[in-house]
Structure formats: C-alpha cells, structure tokens
Amino acid sequence: TASPFSFRPVYFMVKNRDTEQFERALEFLEATFSLLPGLVAPIKHMKIMFGLKTMVCE
C-alpha cells in the first residue's frame, strides 16, 4: 500500500483518470499545500483542486 504522502501513486491516479481514487489525490494535494505552501502558487493550487473536483462530479 502506498504512503499517503507519496507522489507517484497520486500522479498515476490522475493520469489514468481513476476517478474512484480522486478523493485520495485531493487529500494529498491539500496536505502538500499546507505543508509546503510556497511550492505552488495559491491560485494554481485552487485551479488544480477545482479541476479534480469537477472530474469527480461528472
């Protein structure tokens, strides 16, 4: 099983459009952003999160 803070499984979830697992990807992105806020600009983070949430609701 993958570590909750491992990038690789999250990347493949999104790349393969495994929408059943997108909730984990969202959790990973939120945790990463809270731990490393300077890694990605806040507006980019919001756009990524919005895009993933939109794909989950389809």
C-alpha positions in Angstrom: 0.0 0.0 0.0 1.3 3.5 -0.8 2.2 6.1 1.7 -0.3 8.9 2.0 2.4 11.3 1.1 3.8 9.5 -1.9 3.6 11.5 -5.2 3.9 8.6 -7.6 0.5 6.8 -6.8 -1.3 10.1 -6.9 0.2 11.0 -10.2 -0.9 7.7 -11.8 -4.4 8.0 -10.3 -4.8 11.3 -12.1 -3.0 10.3 -15.2 -5.1 7.2 -15.6 -8.3 9.1 -14.7 -9.1 6.8 -11.8 -11.9 8.9 -10.6 -12.8 6.5 -7.8 -9.4 7.4 -6.2 -9.5 11.2 -6.8 -10.6 11.8 -3.2 -7.1 10.5 -2.2 -5.5 12.8 -4.7 -7.4 15.8 -3.3 -6.3 14.8 0.2 -2.7 14.6 -0.9 -2.8 17.9 -2.7 -4.3 19.6 0.4 -1.7 18.1 2.7 1.1 19.0 0.4 -0.1 22.6 0.0 -0.5 23.0 3.8 3.0 21.6 4.5 4.8 23.4 1.6 2.7 26.4 0.8 5.4 28.0 -1.4 5.7 25.0 -3.7 2.7 26.0 -5.8 1.1 29.4 -6.1 -2.3 29.5 -4.3 -4.2 30.3 -7.5 -2.7 27.3 -9.3 -3.5 25.1 -6.3 -7.1 26.3 -6.4 -7.3 25.7 -10.2 -6.0 22.1 -9.8 -8.3 21.3 -6.9 -11.3 22.8 -8.8 -10.4 20.7 -11.9 -10.2 17.5 -10.0 -13.4 18.1 -8.1 -15.1 18.8 -11.4 -13.9 15.5 -12.8 -15.2 13.7 -9.7 -18.7 15.1 -10.1 -19.0 14.1 -13.7 
